[in-house]
Amino acid sequence: MPNARVIVTFDSEKLSAIQQFTDKASPSVENQLRDQLEKIYLKSVPAPVRQYIDGKPKPTVQEKKKSEQAAGTHRGDSD
């Protein structure tokens, strides 16, 4: 499943303080935010919808290449 970028505005001094006082062995702020989004997803999205999303087949690298090649050959057909 492709990832989406989430942009959050946060006070830069507070972020610096978090980074300064967070133990080096602790997960990064980004990883902690990702974990929180996962918890929100699990809490908010009904189980049948999560099962549908999680059950979608993921395209393999070979399938992606084949579809890209097919798209590329169609573009050059009109020359």
C-alpha positions as a Markdown table, in Angstrom:
| # | Residue | x | y | z |
|---|---|---|---|---|
| 1 | Met | 0.0 | 0.0 | 0.0 |
| 2 | Pro | 1.5 | 3.4 | -0.9 |
| 3 | Asn | 2.3 | 5.7 | 1.9 |
| 4 | Ala | 0.9 | 9.2 | 2.3 |
| 5 | Arg | 2.9 | 12.1 | 3.7 |
| 6 | Val | 1.3 | 13.9 | 6.7 |
| 7 | Ile | 2.5 | 17.4 | 7.5 |
| 8 | Val | 2.0 | 18.7 | 11.0 |
| 9 | Thr | 2.8 | 22.2 | 12.2 |
| 10 | Phe | 4.3 | 22.3 | 15.6 |
| 11 | Asp | 6.2 | 24.9 | 17.7 |
| 12 | Ser | 9.9 | 24.5 | 16.7 |
| 13 | Glu | 11.2 | 25.2 | 20.2 |
| 14 | Lys | 9.0 | 22.5 | 21.6 |
| 15 | Leu | 10.1 | 20.0 | 19.0 |
| 16 | Ser | 13.8 | 20.9 | 19.8 |
| 17 | Ala | 13.1 | 20.3 | 23.4 |
| 18 | Ile | 11.5 | 16.9 | 22.7 |
| 19 | Gln | 14.5 | 15.9 | 20.6 |
| 20 | Gln | 16.9 | 17.1 | 23.2 |
| 21 | Phe | 15.3 | 15.3 | 26.1 |
| 22 | Thr | 14.3 | 12.2 | 24.4 |
| 23 | Asp | 16.5 | 9.2 | 25.2 |
| 24 | Lys | 18.7 | 8.2 | 22.2 |
| 25 | Ala | 17.4 | 4.6 | 22.5 |
| 26 | Ser | 13.7 | 5.8 | 22.3 |
| 27 | Pro | 11.9 | 5.8 | 19.0 |
| 28 | Ser | 12.1 | 8.9 | 16.9 |
| 29 | Val | 9.3 | 11.5 | 17.0 |
| 30 | Glu | 8.3 | 10.4 | 13.5 |
| 31 | Asn | 8.0 | 6.8 | 14.6 |
| 32 | Gln | 6.0 | 7.7 | 17.7 |
| 33 | Leu | 3.6 | 9.8 | 15.6 |
| 34 | Arg | 3.3 | 6.9 | 13.1 |
| 35 | Asp | 2.4 | 4.6 | 16.1 |
| 36 | Gln | -0.2 | 7.1 | 17.2 |
| 37 | Leu | -1.8 | 7.3 | 13.7 |
| 38 | Glu | -2.0 | 3.5 | 13.7 |
| 39 | Lys | -3.8 | 3.6 | 17.1 |
| 40 | Ile | -6.2 | 6.2 | 15.7 |
| 41 | Tyr | -6.8 | 4.0 | 12.6 |
| 42 | Leu | -7.5 | 1.0 | 14.7 |
| 43 | Lys | -9.9 | 2.9 | 17.0 |
| 44 | Ser | -11.7 | 4.8 | 14.3 |
| 45 | Val | -12.0 | 2.6 | 11.3 |
| 46 | Pro | -14.5 | -0.3 | 11.6 |
| 47 | Ala | -13.0 | -3.8 | 11.5 |
| 48 | Pro | -14.7 | -4.8 | 8.2 |
| 49 | Val | -13.1 | -1.8 | 6.5 |
| 50 | Arg | -9.7 | -2.5 | 8.0 |
| 51 | Gln | -10.0 | -6.1 | 6.8 |
| 52 | Tyr | -10.9 | -5.0 | 3.3 |
| 53 | Ile | -7.9 | -2.5 | 3.2 |
| 54 | Asp | -5.5 | -5.0 | 4.8 |
| 55 | Gly | -6.7 | -7.8 | 2.4 |
| 56 | Lys | -6.0 | -5.9 | -0.8 |
| 57 | Pro | -3.3 | -7.7 | -2.8 |
| 58 | Lys | -0.1 | -5.6 | -3.1 |
| 59 | Pro | 1.4 | -5.4 | -6.6 |
| 60 | Thr | 4.7 | -7.1 | -6.9 |
| 61 | Val | 7.8 | -5.4 | -8.4 |
| 62 | Gln | 7.4 | -7.4 | -11.6 |
| 63 | Glu | 3.7 | -6.4 | -12.0 |
| 64 | Lys | 4.6 | -2.7 | -11.5 |
| 65 | Lys | 7.3 | -3.0 | -14.2 |
| 66 | Lys | 5.0 | -4.8 | -16.6 |
| 67 | Ser | 2.3 | -2.1 | -16.2 |
| 68 | Glu | 4.9 | 0.7 | -16.6 |
| 69 | Gln | 6.3 | -1.0 | -19.8 |
| 70 | Ala | 2.8 | -1.4 | -21.2 |
| 71 | Ala | 2.0 | 2.2 | -20.5 |
| 72 | Gly | 5.3 | 3.2 | -22.2 |
| 73 | Thr | 4.7 | 1.2 | -25.4 |
| 74 | His | 1.3 | 2.7 | -25.8 |
| 75 | Arg | 2.7 | 6.2 | -25.8 |
| 76 | Gly | 5.0 | 5.5 | -28.6 |
| 77 | Asp | 2.5 | 3.7 | -30.8 |
| 78 | Ser | 1.3 | 6.8 | -32.6 |
| 79 | Asp | 4.7 | 7.9 | -33.9 |
